[in-house]
C-alpha cells in the first residue's frame, strides 16, 4: 500500500454516513454518556474507565521501517522496528473495522502553539470520550482555521480492535504504530487515551529538530517581567507543583518547543495526575475539573457522582484532562520568550545530591542526557533501598532520534541565550531514604524562587567534591547546613560512600552515549573516580 492508497482509504472512511466531525464539547459529552462510554460527575466532568490498560504500553509501540526515516531513528527498545507489510495489513483491518461502527468521531486541530511550526492533526476514533479528550488536550482551531484545515498527521484509533499476534506480527493485542511516510499513527487494542497524546509528542520530537526547534518534555511559566523558566523532571520530582506559582503565569505543564522565537506549548490542555488530589494542595487542577473535562479511571460514587481521588482500586495512574483555559493564571496563546532559567528536578532518595546547584553548559548537557531521579523499591515495611532511574532527556519513551541530537540542541540554546541552569534535588537530605528526611517543600520553593529571580547567578559557591556541582553557600531562608548535603549527614563517611555509589551509577549509565564529546564526560559528570 502506498501513500495514495492510504489517503484513499482514509477519505473513504471519513466520507461514511457514520462520521461526526468536530462536534462541540456539549455534543461530545452527550454522545459519551448516552452511548454508555462515560458517566457525568457532580462537577460536570465525564468519567471513563480504560479497562485493563490504565497506562501506556511501551512494549507495543513501533516505528515503521521506511526509506525516508530509517537512517534517522534511534532503533531499540523505545523505537521498535516493524515492517511496512505488517503496518499496511493492520491498517486495512482497522479501517474495515471502523467502517462497521455505528458512529465514528473526528477531531481536527493542531500541535504547537507557534503558528510557523505547528502541525495540523486529526483524530479518528470510535469513542466519543476519546475525541473529547483530544479536543481538550490538543490545540483547538478557530472557525476560520477549520475551513482551511488539512491534516498533516492522522491518528486512526480503534480501542476495541484487538490484534492477533500470531497473524498480525505484533507482540500482543495492543499496537501503537507510527508511519512517518504515510503520516499515520495507528492505535488499537487499548482504551488508554494517553496513547494519543504521547504519540503526537513523539512525532513532534521527530519533526521539530528538522526545523531547528528543540522539543522538550517540561513545564514552562513566565514572570511579570516576561522572564521564562523551564522545569524538567520525571514523575514524583515536583515539576507540576513547582511550576504552578501564583506569581507566574503558566505557559504549559508538559510539552514544549524552543524555537528561534522562544518557547511555545505543544498542547492546548493539561493531563494532570489526580491521585490524592485536593483543593487545598492543588487548587488550579481541582477547580479545572468541570464541564467538558475528562476523568480517567477515577473512582466515582454511583449515587452522588462525586469523585474519590484517594481511591486507587482501578489504578494509581488516575488522570484529569482539561483545556488550559480552565486555569486562570495562564498565557494565552501559549507562547513566551527565550528561557532565562532552566530547572532540572530530581528526587534523589540517596540523599547525596545538593538541594540546588548551578550547572555549567557541559554539566547541563550531562544531566539532561542522564535524566536521573529515584523511586522507592516498594512500600512494605523495612524496604529502604531506592531504585535508580535514568530517563534520557527526561523523556526517553518519546524520543525517535538519538538522544545526543536533543542534548546538542540544548547546549546551543544555552549558549545563544545565556540561560542559567540549576539542578534541584527535591528528594532526601541528612541521609538516604529510611534514614534522612524529605527536603522541605518550603526550602525548595525558596531556592527555586531565588533562582528564578536571578539571585543565584553571581553568588559565592563551593564545589561538591564528588559530583563537581557548584553549591550556593548562602540562600536567605534556607539553613546553611542544608545547602551542602554532606553537612546535613551526621556520618560524613557514610555520605562519601553513598555519593560515590551514585556517581558510579551515573558513569555506568552514561557509557551508552558513546558519541558525546569528551568535554561533556570530563567536565559534566562526577569528578571522583
C-alpha positions in Angstrom: 0.0 0.0 0.0 1.5 3.4 -1.0 0.6 6.8 0.4 -2.0 7.4 -2.3 -3.9 4.2 -1.3 -3.6 5.2 2.3 -5.2 8.6 1.6 -7.9 7.0 -0.5 -8.7 4.5 2.3 -8.8 7.4 4.8 -11.1 9.6 2.6 -13.4 6.6 2.1 -13.7 6.1 5.8 -14.3 9.8 6.5 -17.0 10.1 3.9 -19.1 7.5 5.7 -22.6 8.3 7.0 -21.5 7.2 10.5 -18.9 10.0 10.9 -19.3 13.0 13.2 -16.7 15.7 12.5 -15.7 18.4 15.1 -18.6 18.0 17.5 -18.8 20.6 20.2 -17.9 19.8 23.8 -21.6 19.5 24.9 -22.3 17.3 21.9 -19.3 15.0 22.7 -20.4 14.9 26.4 -23.9 13.9 25.3 -22.6 11.2 23.0 -20.1 9.8 25.5 -22.8 9.5 28.2 -25.7 8.4 26.1 -23.6 5.6 24.5 -22.5 4.4 27.9 -18.8 5.2 27.4 -18.7 7.6 30.4 -20.7 9.0 33.3 -21.3 12.6 34.3 -19.8 13.5 37.6 -21.0 16.1 40.2 -18.8 18.8 38.8 -19.9 18.3 35.2 -16.8 16.4 34.1 -17.2 13.0 32.4 -15.5 9.9 33.9 -14.4 7.0 31.8 -12.6 3.7 32.6 -9.9 2.2 30.3 -10.2 -1.4 31.3 -7.0 -3.4 31.8 -4.8 -0.9 30.2 -4.5 2.0 32.6 -1.3 3.4 31.3 0.9 3.5 28.2 2.0 0.2 26.5 5.7 1.0 25.6 6.4 -2.6 24.6 3.7 -2.4 22.0 4.9 0.8 20.3 6.5 0.6 16.9 8.0 2.7 14.1 7.6 1.5 10.5 11.0 0.9 8.8 10.8 3.3 5.8 13.4 4.7 3.4 12.9 8.4 4.4 13.3 7.9 8.2 15.1 4.6 8.8 18.6 6.1 9.0 17.5 8.9 11.4 15.6 6.9 14.0 17.4 5.5 17.1 16.2 1.9 16.9 15.9 -0.1 20.0 13.5 -0.9 22.9 11.9 2.6 22.7 11.7 2.7 18.9 10.9 -0.9 17.9 11.1 -1.5 14.1 8.1 -3.0 12.3 7.7 -3.7 8.6 5.5 -1.7 6.2 3.8 -5.0 5.3 2.6 -5.5 8.9 1.5 -1.9 9.2 -0.4 -2.0 5.9 -2.2 -5.2 6.8 -3.3 -3.9 10.2 -4.2 -0.5 8.7 -6.6 -2.1 6.3 -8.1 -4.3 9.1 -8.6 -1.3 11.3 -10.2 0.8 8.6 -12.6 -2.1 7.7 -13.4 -2.5 11.4 -14.2 1.2 11.9 -16.5 1.2 8.9 -18.7 -1.3 10.8 -19.2 1.0 13.7 -22.5 2.8 14.2 -20.7 6.1 14.9 -17.2 7.5 14.4 -15.9 10.7 15.8 -13.3 13.1 14.3 -11.3 16.0 15.8 -9.3 18.4 13.7 -6.7 20.6 15.4 -3.1 21.5 15.9 0.0 20.5 17.9 2.2 23.5 18.6 1.1 27.0 19.6 3.7 28.7 17.4 1.9 29.2 14.0 5.1 28.9 11.9 5.9 25.4 13.1 2.6 23.9 14.2 1.4 20.5 13.0 -2.1 20.1 11.6 -3.6 16.9 13.0 -6.8 14.9 13.0 -8.0 12.2 15.3 -10.4 9.4 14.2 -11.8 7.3 16.9 -14.7 5.0 17.7 -15.2 6.6 21.2 -16.7 10.0 21.7 -14.9 10.4 25.0 -11.5 9.8 23.3 -12.3 12.6 20.9 -13.4 14.8 23.7 -10.0 14.0 25.3 -8.3 15.0 22.1 -10.4 18.2 21.9 -9.2 19.2 25.3 -5.6 18.2 25.1 -4.6 19.4 21.6 -5.0 23.0 20.2 -8.4 23.8 19.0 -8.8 25.7 15.7 -10.8 28.8 15.2 -13.8 28.6 12.8 -11.6 30.3 10.2 -8.7 27.9 10.7 -11.1 24.9 10.5 -12.2 25.9 7.0 -8.7 25.5 5.6 -7.5 22.7 7.9 -5.7 19.9 6.2 -4.3 17.2 8.4 -0.5 16.6 8.1 -0.8 13.7 10.5 -3.7 11.5 11.4 -4.4 9.3 14.4 -6.5 6.3 13.5 -7.6 4.7 16.7 -9.8 1.6 17.3 -9.6 0.9 21.0 -11.8 -2.2 20.8 -10.0 -3.7 17.9 -7.6 -6.4 19.1 -4.7 -7.7 17.1 -3.9 -11.4 16.8 -0.1 -11.6 17.4 0.2 -14.9 15.6 -1.4 -13.4 12.5 -0.6 -9.7 12.7 3.0 -9.8 13.7 2.6 -7.8 16.9 3.7 -8.7 20.5 0.2 -8.5 21.9 -3.3 -7.5 21.1 -2.3 -3.9 21.5 -0.3 -1.8 19.0 0.7 1.8 18.6 2.4 2.1 15.2 3.8 5.3 13.6 4.4 5.6 9.9 6.3 8.7 9.1 5.9 8.1 5.3 2.1 7.6 5.4 1.7 10.2 8.2 -0.4 7.9 10.2 -0.5 6.8 13.8 -2.4 3.6 14.1 -3.6 2.6 17.6 -5.6 -0.5 18.6 -6.3 -2.8 21.5 -6.0 -0.2 24.2 -8.6 2.2 25.6 -6.0 4.4 27.4 -6.4 7.8 25.9 -2.9 9.0 26.8 -1.5 7.0 23.9 -2.9 9.6 21.5 -1.3 12.5 23.4 2.1 10.9 23.7 2.1 9.6 20.1 1.8 13.2 18.8 4.6 14.3 21.2 6.8 11.6 19.7 6.0 12.9 16.2 6.9 16.4 17.3 10.2 15.1 18.7 11.0 13.8 15.2 9.8 16.7 13.2 10.8 19.8 15.2 14.6 19.2 15.2 14.5 19.3 11.4 13.3 22.9 11.8 15.9 23.8 14.3 13.4 23.6 17.2 14.2 21.8 20.4 11.3 19.7 21.6 11.2 19.3 25.4 9.3 17.2 28.0 9.0 20.0 30.5 6.6 22.6 32.0 7.1 26.3 31.4 6.0 29.5 33.1 6.7 33.2 32.8 7.1 36.0 35.4 5.7 39.6 35.4 8.9 40.8 33.7 8.5 38.3 30.8 11.2 36.0 32.2 10.5 32.5 31.1 11.5 29.4 33.1 11.5 25.7 32.2 11.0 22.8 34.6 12.3 19.4 33.6 11.6 16.4 35.9 10.3 12.9 36.0 7.3 11.7 38.0 7.5 12.5 41.7 10.1 15.2 41.4 7.7 18.2 41.9 7.5 19.5 38.3 3.8 20.4 38.4 3.9 21.6 42.0 6.9 23.9 41.5 5.9 25.3 38.1 2.4 26.3 39.5 3.2 29.6 41.0 0.7 32.3 41.8 3.2 35.0 40.8 3.9 33.5 37.4 1.7 32.5 34.5 1.7 29.0 33.1 2.6 28.5 29.5 2.1 24.8 29.7 2.6 21.8 32.0 4.2 19.1 30.0 5.4 19.5 26.4 7.1 22.5 24.7 9.3 23.6 21.8 12.1 26.1 21.9 12.5 27.9 18.5 14.3 31.0 17.3 11.3 33.0 18.6 11.2 31.5 22.1 9.2 28.8 23.9 5.8 27.5 22.9 3.4 24.9 24.2 2.9 21.9 22.0 -0.5 21.2 23.6 -3.7 23.1 24.3 -4.5 21.3 27.6 -3.3 19.5 30.7 -3.2 15.8 31.6 -2.8 16.0 35.3 -2.4 13.2 37.8 -5.5 13.0 40.0 -4.3 10.7 42.7 -4.9 12.2 46.2 -6.0 15.4 44.6 -7.3 18.1 47.0 -8.3 21.7 46.5 -6.0 22.7 49.4 -2.9 21.2 47.8 -3.6 21.8 44.1 -6.4 24.3 43.7 -5.8 25.0 40.0 -6.1 21.4 39.0 -9.0 20.7 41.3 -11.1 23.6 40.1 -10.3 22.9 36.4 -12.3 19.6 36.6 -15.6 20.9 35.5 -17.9 20.5 32.5 -16.0 19.2 29.5 -13.1 17.9 31.5 -12.3 14.1 31.4 -11.6 12.0 34.4 -9.8 8.8 33.5 -10.0 5.8 35.9 -11.1 7.9 38.8 -13.5 6.1 41.2 -16.9 7.9 41.3 -19.7 7.3 43.7 -22.6 5.9 41.7 -25.2 7.8 43.8 -23.6 11.2 44.4 -21.4 11.1 41.3 -18.6 12.6 43.4 -15.0 11.7 42.6 -12.9 9.9 45.2 -9.4 10.9 44.3 -7.9 8.8 47.1 -9.3 5.5 45.8 -6.7 3.7 43.7 -8.7 0.5 43.2 -8.6 1.0 39.5 -5.1 2.3 39.2 -2.7 4.7 40.8 -2.4 6.4 37.4 -5.7 8.3 37.7 -5.8 11.4 35.4 -7.7 14.5 34.6 -7.7 16.1 31.1 -8.9 19.7 30.7 -8.1 22.7 28.4 -5.5 25.3 29.5 -8.3 27.8 29.6 -9.8 26.0 32.6 -6.9 27.6 34.6 -7.0 31.3 35.4 -3.3 32.1 35.6 -2.1 31.2 32.0 -0.5 32.7 29.0 -2.9 32.7 26.0 -1.8 31.9 23.3 0.8 29.6 25.0 4.0 31.2 23.8 6.8 33.0 25.6 10.3 34.4 25.1 13.6 32.6 25.5 14.1 31.0 28.9 16.3 32.8 31.4 16.3 29.9 33.8 16.2 26.2 33.4 15.5 23.9 36.3 16.3 20.2 36.3 14.4 18.4 39.1 15.5 15.2 40.7 14.2 13.3 43.7 17.4 11.7 45.0 16.5 9.1 47.5 20.2 8.5 48.3 20.2 12.0 49.8 23.6 12.9 48.3 22.9 15.5 45.6 22.8 19.2 46.6 19.3 20.7 47.1 20.3 23.2 44.5 23.4 23.7 42.3 24.5 25.8 39.4 25.4 23.9 36.2 27.9 24.7 33.5 26.8 24.1 29.9 28.7 20.8 30.0 27.0 19.7 33.3 23.6 20.8 31.9 24.1 18.5 28.9 25.4 15.7 31.0 22.4 15.8 33.5 20.0 16.4 30.6 21.2 13.2 28.9 21.2 11.3 32.3 17.7 12.4 33.3 18.2 11.0 36.8 15.7 10.5 39.6 14.9 7.7 42.0 11.8 5.9 43.1 11.3 3.7 46.1 11.7 0.0 45.6 8.5 -0.8 47.5 6.1 0.3 50.2 6.5 -2.7 52.5 7.9 -2.0 56.0 11.7 -2.4 56.1 12.4 -1.8 52.5 14.6 1.3 52.3 16.6 0.7 49.2 15.8 3.2 46.4 15.7 2.3 42.8 17.8 4.5 40.5 16.0 5.7 37.4 17.6 7.3 34.3 15.3 8.6 31.6 17.2 10.3 28.8 16.4 14.0 28.3 13.7 13.5 31.0 11.5 11.8 28.4 13.2 8.7 26.8 10.0 6.9 25.8 9.2 9.7 23.4 12.5 10.3 21.6 12.7 8.9 18.0 16.1 10.4 17.3 19.4 9.8 19.1 19.5 11.5 22.5 22.6 13.4 21.6 20.6 15.4 18.9 18.5 16.9 21.7 21.4 17.5 24.1 23.4 19.3 21.5 20.5 21.5 20.6 20.0 22.3 24.3 23.7 23.2 24.7 23.5 25.5 21.7 20.4 27.2 23.1 22.0 27.7 26.5 25.0 29.4 24.8 22.8 31.6 22.5 20.5 32.9 25.2 22.8 32.7 28.3 20.3 30.6 30.2 21.1 29.8 33.8 20.7 26.1 34.5 20.1 24.6 38.0 19.9 21.1 39.3 17.3 20.9 42.2 17.1 17.9 44.4 13.6 17.6 45.9 14.5 14.2 47.4 16.2 13.3 50.7 18.6 15.2 53.0 20.6 14.1 56.0 20.7 10.5 54.9 19.1 8.2 52.3 15.5 7.2 52.4 14.7 5.5 55.6 17.4 7.5 57.5 17.2 11.1 56.4 14.1 13.1 55.6 12.4 14.5 52.5 13.6 18.0 51.6 11.1 20.6 53.0 8.9 21.9 50.2 9.2 25.4 51.7 13.0 25.3 51.3 12.7 24.0 47.7 10.3 26.8 46.8 12.6 29.4 48.4 15.6 28.1 46.4 13.7 27.9 43.2 12.3 31.4 43.7 15.8 32.7 44.3 17.0 31.1 41.1 14.1 32.5 39.0 14.7 36.0 40.4 18.4 35.8 39.3 19.6 36.0 42.9 21.8 32.9 42.4 23.5 33.9 39.2 26.5 35.6 40.9 26.6 34.2 44.5 29.5 32.6 46.3 29.6 28.8 45.8 31.5 25.8 46.9 32.2 22.7 44.8 30.7 19.3 45.7 33.8 17.1 45.9 32.2 14.1 44.2 29.8 15.5 41.6 31.7 18.7 40.8 28.5 20.7 41.3 28.6 24.4 42.4 26.5 24.8 45.5 25.5 28.3 46.8 27.0 28.9 50.2 24.1 31.0 51.4 20.4 31.5 50.4 18.1 33.6 52.6 15.5 31.4 54.3 17.4 28.1 53.9 19.7 26.7 56.6 23.4 26.7 55.6 23.8 23.0 56.6 21.1 22.1 54.1 22.8 23.6 51.1 25.8 21.3 51.4 24.3 17.8 51.5 27.4 16.4 53.3 27.0 18.8 56.1 23.4 17.5 56.6 24.7 14.0 57.3 25.8 13.1 60.8 28.1 10.4 59.4 30.3 12.0 56.8 32.0 8.8 55.8 28.6 7.3 55.1 27.8 10.3 52.9 31.0 9.8 50.9 30.3 6.1 50.4 26.8 6.6 49.2 27.7 9.6 47.0 30.4 7.6 45.3 28.0 4.7 44.8 25.5 7.0 43.0 28.4 8.6 41.0 29.3 5.1 39.7 25.8 4.5 38.6 25.8 7.8 36.7 29.0 6.8 34.9 27.8 3.3 34.1 24.6 4.7 32.6 26.4 7.4 30.6 28.5 4.8 28.8 25.6 4.3 26.4 26.2 7.8 25.0 29.4 6.8 23.2 29.2 9.6 20.6 29.2 12.6 23.0 32.2 14.9 23.2 34.9 14.3 25.8 34.1 17.7 27.3 30.6 16.6 28.4 32.0 13.5 30.0 35.1 15.1 31.7 33.5 18.4 32.6 29.9 17.4 33.1 29.9 14.3 35.2 31.1 13.2 38.6 34.8 14.1 39.3 35.6 11.3 41.8 36.6 8.0 40.3 
